[in-house]
Every structure is written in C-alpha cells, then in structure tokens.
Amino acid sequence: MTGVQVGTAPVNWNNSDVPDWREPTPFPRILDEMASAGYAGTEHDRQFPDDPGTLRAELDARGLALCASYQWMRLSAEEGFAEDLAAVDAILEMLVAVGCETLVVADAMTPARIALAGRVPVDGSGGLDDAGWRRLGDNLRKVADRAMGHGIRTCYHNHVGSHVESPEECARLVLLLPMTGASLCFDTGHYAYGGGDPTAFVLEHGGLIGHLHLKDVDHAVLARARDEGWSFTNALRQVVFCPFGDGMVDIPAIVHALKMANVDAWVIVEQDTCRGDPTAQAAAHRAYLRDTCGI
C-alpha cells in the first residue's frame, strides 16, 4: 500500500455496543452497502463467515479489501489476558488467509471507565497505576510478537471507556509503543471525546500511525455528556459522533497532516451510530473525503 486508502467498518451498520439501535444489516449484504457507498475496504466483523475462502471470495466479488480486524483484549487486567492471547491465533490465521496485514487491538473497556467517559481525572486517579501500565506494555508486546510471527502488524487503538482515553493516557501510550513493536491505530473521535486535539496529535505523532479511525464529534452532545455524567453508551445513543463537517474535529486538517507526514495507512470511516440510513450517511462521508479532502 502506498499513501492513504479509505475504508469503512461494519460498526456503522451493526454496533454491538448498542445492539438495539437499528435492525442489523446481514452478511453479505453489508458488503454490498459498503461497495455502493464507494469504499475500497472494510474491517473484519464477527458476523463475517469463519471460512477465509468464502470471505475472500465475497470481498473480491465486490472489489473490497479486508484491511484490519479489531479485537478487544484484557491488556491491562491482572486476569484474562492469557486467554485473549490464545484466542487471537485463529484471527491471525484468518487474516493471513484473506491477505490482510493489520491487527487492531484495544484494552478492554470496563464499567468504571465507561461511566467516566470524557471525564477522566487528569491526576490519574481514575486510571492505571505504574504496575498496570507495565502490564499493558508487556502484554501489547506479546501480542505484537505473536502477530509478527504471522507477518501481521499490530496497531493499538485509543478508546473511550478504556484505560487509554485521555490525552495524558495517550501520551503515556506513545512512550510505551517503541518497546512493544506495535504502532498506533489513532481514533480522532475518541481522542476528542477524551479531551484532546486530534489534529495536534496527528501533527506531532504522525510517524506512529499505522491505521486511522476517522470520526467527527458533536460538541453540544459531548458537552451534555460531560455535564450530565452520561456513560459512553448513552452518548452513542445521542449520536455523539456526527456527520463529517458538522462537528469539532477538523477533518480536512487531519487528512492534510496525514499527507504531510507521508502516512501509509488505511483511513477507516466510522460514525458508530447515526440517524437515518447508514448507507446514505456512509456515502456522504465518502463524498466529503473525496470532494473536500482529496482522498
């Protein structure tokens, strides 16, 4: 891959965090919707077939690439990581068989952190202690080593409701990454939700980005979420991630920063929840990136 390519993710149609949001779009029709909206690739989803030959045939028939698989892992927890690491082998074998080169991982969300979404104390009192950060770094290195054994690169995703959300936590992750062998799947919307400036982050750390999730954020919804103490799930129900160009994230500036940093990565359009038809919204996002951002 050379330069930026634009893909999407099944979460725009079927979001497991809010499963009752809308009637799910079944496989393989979801691939038809993605292709009709103008995307070149998709991330993997649990609803996709287990057989890699079947999956690859369905993707090829629509001119789509499989660009990543997103996996929650208990990277910072004292228990559960060994089980998650063993389970990721099947995912890595599937990625190799389908011709995908990227595994995206995030530290698993917890109820306490979901409740703190957007309001993580800057003093670190709501986050990991030093031992927790060491655990996260050590476990991320184990994942990256396991993935590299299959020729797959690992990208870590900052995520609201997890222990890597706030700007301070993301800064600590940046310090850990060189010793893990992983790069970054930067999510613009989650970083803004957590209180950061995603444009400034991309300008400073573009060289670490191996994969990018692109979102905009509704400033008014986010302000209410913080003021009224909403959980992340409730904010999704209020469509905190809004259509491109309507929110507080400077999408054109971020795309420009990616180009200036010569980032060679997939840009994955995610909104998670939207009002109206998700395919129409996905097509509008693709048109915005093409017409306004030149990608």
N, C-alpha and C positions, 0 to 999 in steps of 0.2 A: 504494500500500500504506500502511495506517495501523497502526502498532504491530507486534507480533511475530506472525509466522506460522511454522508448524512444518512443515518438510520433512525429507527424508532424502536419501541418496546411494547410488548403485549399489555403492560400495565395501563396503557392509555385506553384500552378496551376492557380489560379484566383486571381489576385491582383487588388483590386478596386482603388488603388492609380494610377495605370497605366492600365486602363481597355482595352486599345487597344494594349497591349503588345503582346498578343497571343490569338488565339481562345480559349474561355473558355472551361474547361472540365466539363460537366454536371454531376449532381447528378442522379443516384448513381454511375456512372462510376468512379467518383473521388475516391470513397471508394475502388473500385477495384484496382485503381492505387496505393493508399496508402498501401493496404494489399500486393500487389505484390512486392512493394519496401521494405517490411519487417518491417513495423511499427506496434506497438501494440495499438495505439490510435490516435485520431485526436481532434483538437479543433473544436468548432461549427462554422458554417458559415451561412450567411443569405440565401444562396441558398438551405440549407437543408430544409426538409419538416417541416411544423408547427406542425403536429401531432406527439407527442412524441412516441406513439406506433409504428408508421411507421418508425420513425428514429431509435428507438432501435432495431427493427426487422432487418433493413438493416445493422446496425452496428454488431449485433450478428451474422448475416449470414456470416460475413467476419472476425469474431474474433477480432473486434476493440472495444475499449472503447471510450466513449466521456470524454475527460479529462479536458476541460475548455470551457468557452465561453468568447470571447474578446469583450469588449464594450467601445467605446468612450463615455466620459461623460464630461460635462462642469463644472468640479470640481472647477476651479479657477475663472470662469467667474461670473460677477455680475448678469447675467440673464441666464436663460435656464436650470439651474441645477434641479429645482423642476420638470420640465417636464421630464428630463432624469431619475430622481429617480422614478417617477411614471411608466415610461416605462419599467424599469428593472424588475418589478414584474413578467411580463409574461416570461422573460428569466429565472428567478429563479424557477418559477413553472415548466418550461420545464426541467431545469437541474435536479430537484428532480425526475421528472417522468422518466428520462433516466438514473438516477443513477450516475450523475456527481456531484462532490463535490466542484468545484472551479469556481469562477467568477474572471476574469481578467479585470481590468479597467485601463484606462489611461486618463489623462487630454486631452481634445480635442485639436488637432493641430489648429494653427491659421496661416493665410497667412504671418503675420510678422515673426513668428518663423520658418515657413517652409523656408522662404528666408534667415534666419540666420543659417540654419543647419550647424553644425560643426564649427561655428564661433561666438558662444555666448560670449559676453564680460564677462571677469572674475569679473569685478566690479559690476555685477548685473544690469547694466543699461538696458539690453535687456530683463530682466525677471520680476518676480513678486515683488511687494513691500510687506511690512510686512502684510498689510491687505489681500493681495492676498494669501499669504502663510497660513494665519489663515483660510481663506475661503476654501482653498484646504483641509487643515487638518480637518476642521469641516465637510465638505461635504463627505470626504472619510470615516469618522467615521459613518455618516448617512448611507452610502452605506453598510459598513461592518455590522452595526447593522441590517439593513433590510435583508441582505443576511443570517446572523446568525440565524435570525428568521425562515429561511427555512432549517437550517442545512448546509448552504453553506459558505465556507470561501472565503474571498476576498483577492486578490493579486494585488498590484499596479505595473504597467509596466512603466519603464522609456522609453521615446520615443523621437527620433529626431523630431524636428518640433513642440514639445510641450514645456510647461514650466518646465518640468523635463527632461533635456537632459544632461547638462554639469556635470562634476564631482562635482562642487560646489553645483549645484542644487540637485544632487542625495544625497549629504551629508546632505543637509537640509531636504530632504525627510526622510532619515534614522532617523533623530532626531524626526520627526513628527510621524513615524509609531507606536511607543509604545502607543500613546494616541488615536490611531484610531481603533485599533483592527484588522487592516489589516497586511498582510505580504507582501513580495516582489515577483513580477514576474520580475526577473532580465533578461535583454536582453543584451547579451555580445556584439553584433554588434552595437547596438545603443549607448552603453556606450563608446566603442572605437571610434565610429564616433564623439561623443561629446567631445573627447579628453582625455578619461580616460583609465586606465589599468584594463581590466575586470578580469584578474587573481588576481591582488592585491585586487580588491573589493571582490571577492568571498572568498579569504583567510581571509579577515577581517570581512565580514558580512554574511558568510555562514549560520549562525543561523537564519537570517531573511528571507531566500529564501524559498518560498513555491511552486514555479513554475519557470521554467527557459526556456528562448528562446535562442537557440544556433545558432550563426552566426559567420562567418569569414568575414574579411574586406580587400578589395584590397587596399593596401597602396598607390599605384600610382593613382588610381581613386580618393581616398579620398583627396590626396594632390592636384589634379587638381580641385576637387570640392571646396576646401578651397581657392586656389589661384585665381580661376576664378569666385568665387562667385556663384556657382551653387545652385539652390534650391534642397531640398531633392528629389523631384520628378525627376529632371534631373539626379541626382546621381543614382537613381534606374534604369533609362533608360540606364545608362552606366555600370550597374551591379556592383555597389559598394560592394555588399555582394557576395563574391566569393566562389568557392568550398572550402570545408574544407581542410586545409593543404596548401593552396596557398596564404594565407593572413597573416595579422599581429596579429591575435588572436591566442593565444596558446591553442588550443582546448584540447590537452591531459592534459595540466597543470590544466585547469579549471575542467575537469572531475575528475582528481585526487583530487583537492581541495574539490569538492563536496563529494567525498567518505570520505575524512579525516574529514569533518565536519558532517558526518552521515546525509547528507541532504536526506530527504524522499520526493521526488518530481518527477513530470514528467519533462523530458528534451524534449523540443519541437524543432525539427529541422526546421529552417526557412532560406530560402535564398531570398525570395520575388520576385526576377527576376533572370533568368538565360538564358544563350544561349543554344539552342538545346532543347532536350526533357526533360521536367521537371520530368517525372517519372524516367528516366535513371539517372538524377542528384540526385534525392531523394534516389534511390537505392545505388548510390555511396557514399552518405553521411552516409547511414545506415551501409554500409560495413566498412567505415572508423572508425566509432564509435565502431563497433564490433571488428575489427582487430587491430586497433591502440590504442583504449582507453579501451577496455574490457567491453563495455556495449552494 
